[in-house]
Amino acid sequence: MAAVMTSGYAGPQPVTGTRVRSRPAYWRAIVLLLAAGYFLLPLYAAVRFTIRATDGHTTAAAYGGITHQPGFTEALSLSLRLAAVTVAITLVLLVPTVVYLHLRLPKLRRIVEAICLLPIVIPPVVLIVGVLAVAPMRLKATPYLLALEYVVLALPFAYRSLDAGLAAIDLRTLVDAARSLGSGWVSTLLRVVLPNMRSAVMSATVLTAALVLGEFTLASLDQYQTFPVWVVAFDQDDARVSVAVSLLALVLTWAFLLLLSALDVRRARRVKTPADLGETAAMGETA
């Protein structure tokens, strides 16, 4: 033992010269290829269907004549107006509510989240039957009744986006700093909180607008020809143009989501310093 103590023994040494085998990554490539095939093959079939004429030649006439189809402009305009109204109502209702929950009632977040998830488990047919039974006649005569129904359907997606965005920032510090500089509650919400949850608001906006532009059941039961209802109805007259319209709507939605993702990545790469927090909180001083 004395020999060990005098030799400066420092415990077991790591074994050198050994290679650590990494797990093969080919299974990841297989999963990605299967997922790509699952999503891309139907799209390829749809594109092939729209560009193949009856005589076998390739033509883009189905895409060129979309805007000239009867009822297309009116249906798209109605859906865009409903999307704008639904997004506005959803953000006005949810943003102050979620901020208040995070600041004052954090223990009720789970309960509110469970309530907001109810539209996922309640069938839209049940919702529209109940609304038509209790809604006043003046409201039934306007298509904007659909906007109120779409707000209910968008609750699960919009609430989760806003809640995750607020959980990612130090909300209490920002609010306390703005309030200590003399900012009012409305000014703090608009000029301090909202700029820091811009990505969450954009995500909620995209999800809500996509839901409105793709919803069919409520609009058809309300007997309004929105964009999805027009696509289904026009499919009986010209299936190639109907599929072409659906593809263009899908591509535009993807492009908007990619743009949103690019903006988020660009914003995340900015280096934040402690001075940034003070500058953000000082914005309320000018209110």
N, C-alpha and C positions, 0 to 999 in steps of 0.2 A: 504493500500500500504506500509505503514511503517512496518507492520508486515511481509509482504513478503520480504522487503529489509533486515530486521534484521534477517530473518530466513536463509539467504544464499541460496536463490532459484537459481538454475543453469540451468533452462530451463527444457524441457521435458526429462524424463529419458527413456531409452530403456526398453521395456516390456520384462520381463524374463519369462521363462517357456513355451515359444511358440516354436513349431516345424515347420521348413520350409520343406515343402514337395518337394522332388526331383521328377523330371519328370521320368516316367517309361522308362527304357532303353530296354524293350523287343523289341521295333520296330527296334532298331539297330541290334539286333540279327537276326530278320526276314530279314532285308535288306542284311546282310552278308550271310545268308543261301541262299537267292535267287540268289545273285551274284555268290556264290560258285557253286550252282547247274547249273547256266547258263554256267559257264566255265568248270566245271569238268565233267558234264554228257557227252558232246561230246567227251572229251578226254577218258573217260572210255569206251565209245562205240568204239572208234578207237582202243584202246588197246585190247579190247575183240575181235574185228575183226581180229587183227593181230595174236593173239595167239590161235585162234580156227581153227583147221584143218577141212578139208571137212568131215572127219568121226566123228567129234564132240569132238575129244581129244584135250587137251591143248599142244601146242608145241611152242618153240621159234625159229623155223627154219627160220622164216621171218627175224628175227634180225641177226641170225648167218650168213646168206648168203648175207648180204648187200654189203660187200666189194668185193664179187666175181661176182657181176652183171656186164654185159658188159656196158662200158661207164661211170660207176660210178666214177672211179678215175679221168678220164679226165675232167668230168663235175665239180666235186668238186674242182679239182686243178685250173680250169679256174676261177671259182667263187671266190676262195680265192685270186688268183692273182689280179683279178679285184677289190676285196674289199681292198687289200693293196694299190693298185695304187690310188683308189678313196679316201681313207682316207688320204693318203699323199698329194694329190693335194688339197683336201678340207681344211686341216689344214694349209698348206703353204699359201693358198689364204686368208682364213678367219681370222686366228689369228692376223697377222699384221693389217689387215683392221679393225677389231673390236677394237683393241687396239688404233689405230689412231683415230677412231671415238670417243672413250671415252675421249681421251686426247685433241684432236684438234677441232673436229666437233661434239660436243654432240647434237646440234640442228638437225643434219641430221640423227640421229639414227632411228627415226620413219619412215623417207622416205626409208632408206636402208632396214629396217625391212619389210616394205610393198613390196619392190621389191623382197626381198628374199622369201616372201610368195606366189609369183606368180606361182611357180611350183605346188602348191597345187591345184590351180583353173584351170590350163592349162592341158588338157588331155595328157597323155604320147604319144598317137597316133599322136597328132599334133606336139609334140616335135620331134619324130623320123622321121616324114615325112619332116619336115623342115631341120633337120640335114642331112638326106640322100640327100636332094636336093642341099645343098651348100657345103658339105664336099668334100675335094679332094679325088680322087680315091685311092691314096696311104694310106690315113687314113681309107677309107672304107674297105680296104683289111686286116686290123688288128682288132682283137677283142677289142683292147684298146680304140677304138672309144666309146665303151660302158662306159668306165671309165669316159670320159668327159661328157657323158649324165647323168651318175649317180651323178656326182658332182652337176649338176643343180638340180636334184631331191632331193639331200641331203641338199640343201641350207636352207630350212625352219627349219629343225631339228638341224643342226649343228650351224647355226647362233643363234638360241634361246638359245642353251646350252652355247655357249661361251659368249653371251651377259649377261646372268644371272650370269655366273661365275665372270665376270669382275665387274658387279654391286655390288657383295657381298664383294669386297675388296676395300681398299683405294688405288686405282691405282696411282693417282697423287702423293701421298706421297711417295710411293715406288719408282716411277720413278725419282722424284726429289732427293730423298736420294741417289739413285744409281748414278745419273748423277753428283751430287755434290762430290761424291767420285772418280770421274774420269772414270766411266764406259761409254763405247760407247753404241750406240742404240742397236746394235745387241746383245752385251753382256748383256745389261739390259733386253732385251726381253727374251733371252734364260736362263739366270741365276737368274733373279729376278721375272719377271712377270709370266713366265710359271710355276715355282714351286708353285706359289700361286693360279693358276687356274688349278691345276692338275685334280681336280674332273670334272670341266667343259670340259676339253680336253678329258678325258676318256668317259664322257657321249656322247660327239659329235662323238667320235670314235665308240662307241658301236652302236649308232643309225645309223650311216652311214654304218657300216659293216652289220648290220641287214637288212638295206634296200637293199644293193647289193645282199646279200645271198637269199633274198626273192622276188626279182623283176623278173617278167615274161614277161611283155608286150614288153619292149624294146628289150630284148634278143631274143624273138621269132620273132619279126619283122626284126631284124638284122640277123636272121638265124644263131645264135650261140647257141650251146647247153650248156648253163650254168646249174647250179645245179637245179634251179626250172624248167627249160625247160626239163631236163632229168627226173625229177620226174613225170611231166605230161605225157611225152612220154612213160615212162616205166609203167605207170599206165594201159596202154592198154594191156600189156603183163602179169603183175603180180600185181594185186591191193594190195594184202597184203604186199608185200615188199615195194611198193610205199608209203603206209600209214605208215609203220614202219620207213622208212627213214624220212618222215615228222615229226613224233613224236620225233625221236632222235634229229633232228635239232631244234625242239622247246624246248626240254629239255636242250640241250646244251646252247641255247640262254638264257633261264631262269637261268641256273647255272651261266653263265657269269654275268648277271645282278645282281644276288644275291651277287656274289663275289665283284662286283663294289660297291654295297650298303654297304657291310660289311667294305670295305676299307674306304669308306667315313665316316662311323660312327666312326671307330677307329681313323681316322685323326681328326674328330671334337671333340673327347674327350680329345685331348691334350690341356693342359693349356698353353695359349699363354701369355707371359709377354712382357713388353716393350723392353726387351733385345732381344727378338726374332725378332722384327722389325728391330732393328739395325744390328743384325747378318745377316738377309736376305739382307738388303741394302748393307752391307759391302762386299757381295759376288762380287759385280761389281768392287771392288778396285783391285782385282787380275787380271782383264782383261788387 
